[in-house]
C-alpha cells in the first residue's frame, strides 16, 4: 500500500480515537464511591445517629421533659404472667426501651390534660413505635397521661419521643439484654454520663425497686438538650446493688 494512503488511514484512526475520548469526558459519569467500613464491625457508639426526618416540634405548657428508659427484662421479670406479651414474649430480646416522654414542671408535673386530640392512638401509629416502645397499650396509656399535656398533636408528640430516644446514646455495655451480676446503680449512671457529653450528674436518675434496676430517667429541654433537674435526681436508687436481669 502506498505510504500516503497508510498515513491517511492512521490520521483517520487518530481522529476517531480523539472523538471517543472527548465524548467520554463530556458524560456525567459519577466518580467511584470510596470504600466504606463494614457497619457490622463498627461499634454502634461510633456510628452516626440516624435522623428521624422530622422537624422538632416545640411543646408548650410545661418546663422540660423526662425521657424514661425502662430496662425491659426487669419489667418482664417483675410482672411475670401479667407482663405485656408484645414486650415480654419469648423471642423479644429488648434491652432499654422507652417507657415514656414526660412533660415536667420545675416542681411536679401535669397529667391527663384536656386537649383537642383523640384519646386513643390508632394501632397503625402505635406499631410504628414498636422498635422503641414495644407495647401498643403502653403507647396509648402514655399519650393519655403525659402526651396530652405536651401541647403537641399525637403525631408530633411521638415524633419528639423518637427524637429524644435518638438524642441519648445507650452505653455499649448495656445495649444487649444479657444476664449480668448485680449492679450498683451509680455505675450505670456514670456509664450514661460518660457516653453522653453534656449530660449532668443531677440531670439523670437511675431508679430501682426492692428487687430490680428499673429505669434510667434523663432530663431534656424542650429542644432536647441535656439539663439538670434536682427534683428528678432525688428519685435515684440508693441501693448499693440491684439485679439487672437478662431477657428470657
Buried (B, 14 or more C-beta within 10 A) or exposed (E): EEEEEEEEEEEEEEEEEEEEEEEEEEEEEEEEEEEEEEEEEEEEEEEEEEEBEEEBBEBEEBBBBBBBBBBBBBBBBBEEEEBBEBBBEEEBEBBBBBBBBBBBEEEEBBEEBEBEBEEEBEEEBBBBBBEBBBBBEBBBBBBBBBBBBBBBBBEBBBBBBBBBBBBBBBBEEBBEBBEEEEBBBBEBBBBBBEBBEEBBEBBBBBBBEEEBBBBBBBBBEBEBEBBBBEBBBEEBBEEEEBBBBEBB
